[in-house]
Amino acid sequence: MMAAPVDLELKKAFSELQVKMIDTQQKVKLADLQIEQLGRVQKHTKLTQAEISTLPTNTRLYEGVGRMFVLQSKEEIDDLLTDKQKTVNDKIKELEQKKVYLERSVKEAEDNIREMLLSRRAH
């Protein structure tokens, strides 16, 4: 009679850990996708900055703002691209830290499931 409550308790804990693990794995995949997309933005910004650097200083440059373009100096455009680059780098670092935390969480959940199964076999 005592085995039944323990089994139910283990089943409940096991299913909760499974749900947590699946949820965390999905968050890791989402972080990977976001990092990949930010990497493309980063590459695009670097290429744009490299292209602009070859232009003469007095070149008329325009920044896209919504559906219009605003005349900006080469220096202003370069500053905007540098700021964008810094923002993207910060976001990537943040996502990578979040991913490390999530991966650790997945590993802990896997370890807990393993321990639970081993203790169940031992009984």
Buried (B, 14 or more C-beta within 10 A) or exposed (E): EEEEEEEEEBEEEBEEBEEBBEBBBEBBEBBEEBBEEBEEBBEEBEEBBEEBEEEEEEEEBEEEEEEEEEEBEBEEBBEBBEEBBEBBEEBBEBBEEBBEBBBEBBEBBEEBBEEBEEEEEEE
